[in-house]
């Protein structure tokens, strides 16, 4: 195969024969999960919760046990009716891979990693790529080789990359020509880094060419045997203090756990095509762009647009046979500001949202303009879907829906007492006597932080919520100070650390602030050094914003800055961010 991106692979449509049910799934494993057929939705919630009794095998690998089975069914003429992956570039170029083609190319990529790079099971691989086919290809290749994938957003700076390389001790990094210089600037400080692969048509000194090696790689590959509980991926996730943590997920966590999401929240079958707009650096991309759809034999649609822009998004939804659309509430807020009446979504039938709470007004506007409801979901990097408004459920605008059959979710107090309906408390998941297999394994090499998430018999999410009389959960806010802006989780510590590097800043406190478009944005309260007090506030604000953009990922910069003489603190000297946040939200 001469080219992965530029030369599209032709797709031959095949037709599904008969009604699809889980019992006909490509692997015996999913039938053990006791899910109802795809035709049955979540209108009978309690019955389906009762049926969901997953049995996790000792060994499991999503590439071998699911994707390769779909490929075999295609060979037999009874595979899915859509491409496994349908990618569209900015210039109109397209790539379509059937499951059979995905299996073939990913085996070559697996040989590239194991033979040409010498990577072994358990080695960690950082992949920082935009929405291009190679990102999906490498996801599958890492599964086949048993290497641990660590995705990263393309907005990472050299400082961010250095932290990830050093913390993870990754042996290999794969990125493109845009971020390669940033990697080179820090690579000498990373003793574990042995291989640098560049996904580019141009060669770069010190880097191996992904495409050159892919063309030379053998076509046959024997999938490494991986145990269900062994690590499959690590996601860096922001917190309120310290650097981003490494949340580790096993092969069964996503490979099996997300089948439920694909079936009932995304409402997918082998006849469907889903477009999830999530950044490839986030766990949500694994949720809805890899495991959930492919577990159901559904096609994954990808648009390579560098940023979310309403007009091309609406045109894409009108032009392509996309049946399910998944995006953050911010995206829906942007879309309804356009003239939706001039677009016709011929195939779209199901819309979901996650990443932050959805405004009921946005749901109403979207329904009025498109005739489609928006089904909310709630989860974390550490979990799969915790709560959701599943297809067939009554929608309560503003609610997260009911808890997933995968979890026994409760609202608890500090003493682990289950709180009654209407009482605010901590959103928690029961983990004893049996820890749910789809929950993250640990914060890698940080047992203290891992233990801090456990309270009695529960994993505590760190979020606050309320459960009503009908079992619907309502999000109240985060117990910690993590800012969730347009679906991006931003730790105040990272922004404050960047600000303090500027000579004008004595100290700062970063909190969330309401925003009509993004839901909430980063706001910095800054105490200035004496020499800067008389500076022009607008010019200094812009200077600090640009400084943060360069010091950390650009999306973390404070969109609002307020200069204050001092910060509120506790007796022990800790900054009371909660007080500042309440003031911003009009709660003080």
N, C-alpha and C positions, 0 to 999 in steps of 0.2 A: 504494500500500500504506500504510494509515493507521498501522500500528504494527508494529514488528519483533518485540517481545518479548511484549506482552500478547495480541495477536491471533494465535493459532496458524494456520498454513497447513495446510489439509487435505492429507493424503497419499493418493495412489491407488496401490495396490500393483500392481506389474507383475511378470511372470514371465520369468525367463531361459530362453531356448530353447537347448537343447543343452549340451554340456560346454564349460565355459570353459577356454580356454588363452590363453597370453600372445600368441599369434599373432593372437587376435581382440581384443586390447586396443584402446582407443579411439585410440591414436596409434601410428603406425609406429615411433616412437622406441623404445618398450619392446621391440618385437620384435627390435631391433638389440642389445639387451642379452643375447640368447641365454639367457634363463632357461628352465628346464623348465616344463611345464604345472603348474597349481596342484594337480592331483591327485597329483603326484609330490612326496614330501617329501625331507628331507635324509638319509634312510637311506643313500643312495649319495653320500656327501659328496664324494669325490674327483671323481666324474663331473660333479657340478654345478659344482664349482670350475673344472673344465676348460671347461665350457660358458659360464661367465660372462666374456664379452668385450665389454664395453660400448663403443659408439661414440657419442661425445657430439657432437651437431650444433653448428654455429656459433651458431644462434639457438634459444632454448628459453624457453618461459614456461608454467609449470604450469597457470595458469588457462585459457589459450587451447588448449594442446596436450593437456591431459588432461581438466580439468573440463568444458570446453565440448564435448569429444567424447562424454563420458558423457551430457551433456544432449541431444546430437543423437541418441544411441542411444535415449534414453527417448522422444523424439518419434516414433521409428520403432517403438516398442513392444518393444524388446529391451534395455532398460536393466536396471540392478540391481534386486533385489527388496526392498531396504530403503531408507529415507530416506537422503539424503546426510548429514543432520544431524537428530538427534532430541534435543531439549533438554527437560528436566523441571525445573521450578522448585521451590522450597521449599514452595510452597502448592499444588502439584499441577498448576499450569498447564503447558502443553506447546506446543512449536513443532516442527513437522516440515517440513523442506525437502527436496524432491527435488533431484537435480542440476540439473534444468531451472529450478527455482525459485531455487536457490542462484546459478546463472548470472545470472538476471534481476535479482535484488536486488543482487548484487555489482557488476553493471554500473552500477546507479544509485549505489552507494557510490563507485565509481571516478570517476564524473562529479562527485560531491560533492567529492572530493579535488582533481581536476584543474581543474574549472571554477569551483566556488564558493570553493575555497581557493587556487587558482592553483598547486598543487604540480606540480612537473615531475619527470621521470625523474632519479633520483639523489638527490632531496631525501630527508631522513631524517625519519621519523615515529615518535614514541614512543607506544606504546599500552599503557596500564595499566588493564586491565579484569579483572574476575573472570570466572568461567565463565558467560558469557551469550552468546547467539547473535551479538551484534555483534562479539565478538572474532574469531570465525571469518569473519564477513562482511568485516571489515577486513583480515584476512590475505589474502583473495582480492583485495580491492580494491587493496591495495598492489601485488600481483603485476601486476594489469592496468595500473596506472599507471607501473610501474617505480620507484616510490618504495621506499625501503629501510625495512623494518619493524624497530623496536627494541622488543621486548616487555619489560614490567617487572612484577614481582609487586606485588600490591596492598598488601603489607606494607612497601613503601618509605616512608621518612620524607622530610620536606622536604629534608633534607641529601642523602639519596640521589638524590632527583629533581634537585636542583641540579647534582650532579656529572654525572649522565647528560645533562642538557640542555647543560651547558657543554662536556663532553668530546665529545659527538656533534655539537654544533652543529645539533641538530634544528630544523627549521623549524616543525613542528607537534607538538602533544601532544594525545592523546585519552584522556580518563579519565571518571570518574563524579563524582557530587556529594560522595562521601566524601573523595576525594583532591584535588578542585578547590581547596579552601582552602590545602592544602600547596603546590600549584603556584603559586597567587597570591602566596604569601609569598616566593617566590624568582624569580618571572618577570622582575622588573625587572633582575635580574643576568644575564639570558640574552639577549644581543643578537640572536642568530639566530632566536629564537622569534617567529614571525609570527602563528600561528593556534592558538587553544585551542578544542577541540571537546569538548562535554560530552554524555555519553550519559545523559540523565536526562529525566524528564517535567517537571521544573521548570527554569525558565530561571535563568541566573546572569549578572550584569553582567560584561561583558568576555569572555564566552564565546559561541561559536556553538552553536546547538542541532543536534546530529547528526540527530535525528529530523525536525526541521522541514526541514532542508536535504535530507535523503534523500527526503522526500515531493515536493520541488520538482525533484529531479534528473531529467534525461532518462533514458529507459530504454535507449537505444542507446549503445553504447560500443565504440570500436575499440581493441583491446588494443595497448599500446605494444610495439614490437619490442625484445626484450631478448636480448642475447647470453648464451650459456650461462655464461660466466665472469664476467659482470657481477654486482655485489653485489645480493643480494636481501634479506638480513637481517643484523642485528648483535645479538649477545647479550653482555651484560655478564656476565663470569665472574670469580669471586673468585680471588685468589692469596695467597701467603704474605706478600708485601711490596707496599706501594703500594696504590693504589685498584683497584677492579675493572677488568679489561681488556675491550676491545671485540673479540670474536671475529667475524670477518666470513665469511659464507657466500654462495656464488654461487647462481644459479638452478639450475644442474645439480647442485650439491652435495646439496641436499635434494630438489629436484624429480625428479631421476633416481636419485640414490644411495639414497634411502629406499624405492624400489620393491622392492629386495631384502629389506629388513627386513619389509615388508608381506607379501611372498610366503612367506618361509621361517621367519622368527622369530615373527611374529604369526599366520602360517598363515591369511591372509585371502583370501576370494573375494567376488564381488559378492553372495553370499547371506548374508554375515556382518555382524555388528554388534559393534563394539569399544567398550569403556568404558575409557578411560585416565584415571586420577585425578590426573595431574600438574598442578601449578600452571601457570596460563597464562603466568607470567613466565619459565618455564624452557624450554630447548631441547627437552627431552623432550616437551613438549606439541606442538611442531612435528613431532617424530618420529612419535608414535603417535596424535595427534589431528587431524592434517592430511594430511601427505604420504604416509606409509606406507599408511594405510587407503584414502585417495581414489585413490591410484595403482592400487589393486586393485578399485576400484568398491565397496568395503565402506562400510557406514554407520558414522558416528561418533555414539556415544551420550554425552550430557553430563548430569550432575546438577549443579544450581546450588548445592549445599550449600556454605556458607561454610567449613566445616572438615570434616576426615575424622572421621566418627563410625561405629563398627561397626554399630550396629543399622540405621540407614537404608541403609547400604551393602549389608548382607545382604538387607534387604527389597527393595532395588532389583534386586539380582542374581536374586532369586526372581520378581519381578513382570514384568520386561521381557525381551524376546528377545535378551539379550546373549550372544553366543557366545564372545567373547574378553575377558578381564579383564587389565588391565595396571596394576600398582601397585608401590610400593616395599616392600621387606621389612618395614619398620615397620608398614605397613598389614596385611600378612598376620599379623604377630605380634599385632596388636590383634584381628584377626578370629577367630583360633583360641582366644582367651580367652573367646569367647562360645559359647553352646550351638548349634553348627552343625547338630546333628541335627534341630533344629526348623525348618530351612529346606530347601527343595528348589530347586535351580537347574535348571530345566527345559531351558534352552537352552545353558547354559555348557559349553564343551567344551575350552577352551584357556586356560591361565593363564601369564602371563609376569611377570617381575620385573626391575627395574633400579634403578640409583641408588646401590646399596651392596651389599656381599656378603650373600647369603642364608644364614641358619643352617640346616644340614642338619636339625636337629630340627623347625624350622618346616615345612620341606618334607614331612617324614614325617607330622607332625600334620595338615597340610592334605590330604595324600593319603589318610590314614586316614579323615578326616571327610567328604571330598567325592568321593573316588575319582579326583581330578585331580592330575596332576603340575604342578609349577611349573618353567618354563623360564627360566633366567637369561640376562641379556644384559649386556654391558659396553661402555660408550662414554663419550665426553666431550662437552662443549659444542663442542669443536673438531672433533669427528668425527661420523660416523654410527656405527652399531654396529661395534665392533672385533671382539668375540668374542661368541659366543652358543651356547646349547644349542638348536639348531634343531629344529623338529618332525620327529620320526622318528629323531633321534639318541638314542643311549644317554645317560641322565642320570647324571652323577657328582655327587652332592650336595656342594655347596661349590665346585664348579668353575664357571668362566665359560663353559665349552664350548670349541669350536674357533674359530679365527679366521674371520671373514667372507670370502667370496670376493672382496669388494671390496678387501681388504687382504692384503698379505704381511707378517704380524706375526711378530716374532721376540723372543726374550729375548737381550739383548746386554749386554756389559760396557762399561766406560768407554772402551775402545779400539775399540768397534764389532765386537768378535768375537762371533759367534753362540754362545751357551752351550749345552751339551748338556742333555738332559732331566734334570730334578731339580735343576738349578743355578739359584739365584736371581739375577736381574738386572733390568735395566730393560726394561719393555714398550715396544717400538718398532715403527714402521711404515716399511717401505721406501718411499722417495720418489724414488729415482734408479735408473734413468735417467728414469722417468716418475713425476711426482707424481700420486697418485690424485685424480681429479676431485671425489670426495665429501669430501675433507679440507678444513677451513676454508682460506680464502684467505690471511688474515693477521690479525694484531692491528692494527686500524685505526690508522694514523698512528703506529705504534710498531715500526719496522723492527728495532730492537735486541732487543726482546722476541720478535718473530717469529723472528729469527735464532737466539735462544737455545734454541729448541725443536729445532733441527737439529744432529745429530751425525753427521758423515760422510754416509752415504747414507740416514739414518733421521730420521724425526720421532720424538722421544722424548716419551712421554706424561707422564712425571713419576711414573709408578706402577711399583711393583716386582712381579714375578711369577715364576712357575715354569711350565715346560711339561713335561708328562709324556711317557712313551714313546708314548702313543696320540695325542698331539697336542692334548690338553686343556690349557687354561691355568688357572692357579690364582693368585688375587690374594693378594699378601703384604701390601702396604701402600703408602702414598704416599711417594714420595721427598721430597716437600716436606711442609709442615705443614698443608695444607688439611684442614679438619675436615668430615666428611661425616655430618651428623646427620639421620636420617630422610629422606635423599635431598637435603637442602639442603647445598650447598657453602658453607662459611663460612671466610673468610680471617681468620687470627688478627690480622693487622694492623688490620683494621677494628674488631674488638672491643677490642683494646689501645688504639687511638686514642680510642675512646669512654670507656674506663676512665680514661685519663690526664687527661681533662677534669674528672674529679671531684677536689675538693681533698684527699680522703683518700688518693688513690693517688699514690705516688712513681713506681713503675714496675710493670709486670705482664708476665706471659707466659701466653699462651693456648694450650692444647693440647687434644687429644681425650681423653675419658675413657670407659671402657666403661659401657654402659647396657643393661639387659635388654630394654627396649622399643624404643629408638631406635637400637640398635647402638652408637652413641657420641654423646656430648654435649659441649658446650663447657665446659671447666673453666679457671678463671682463678687463677693463682698471683699474689697481690698483696702488694707491699711497701707498708706504710702510712706515711703522714706521721706524725711524732712526736706531733702533737696528737690523732691518732685511734687510737693504739695501745691505749688503755685503754677504747675504746668497746665496747659489747656486740657480740660477733661476729655473732650471728644478725640483729640489727637492721641492722648495717652491711652484711651480705651482701645483705639484701633491698633496702636503699637503693641499693647498687651495681647490682643486677639491674634495678631500676626505672629507674635512670639510663641504662643501656645500651639498654633498650627504647625510651627516648625519643630517645637520641642516634643510633641506627641502627635498622635493621629489627628488630622485636621477636623474630623467630625466632633472632637471633644472640646473645641474651643468655646469659651463663654460668649454666648450671643448677647448677654446682658452683663454690664459691669457697673457696680456702685461703689464709690469711694467713701469709706467710713473712718471716723477717728479711732474706733476700737471695735473689737468683736465681743459678743456676749460669751462668757465662759463660766464653767462650774468652779466650785471652790478649789478643786484640784488642778484647775488650769485647762481643762478640756473645752474646746469650742462647742457651744450649744447650737449645732446646725439646725436642730429641730425647731428652735425658736425663730431662726431666720427663715426657715422653710414655711412655717405657719404664717409668718408675716407676709411672705410672698403670695400665699394662697388665700389671704384674707381670713385666716383662722385665729389670729392672735387677738 
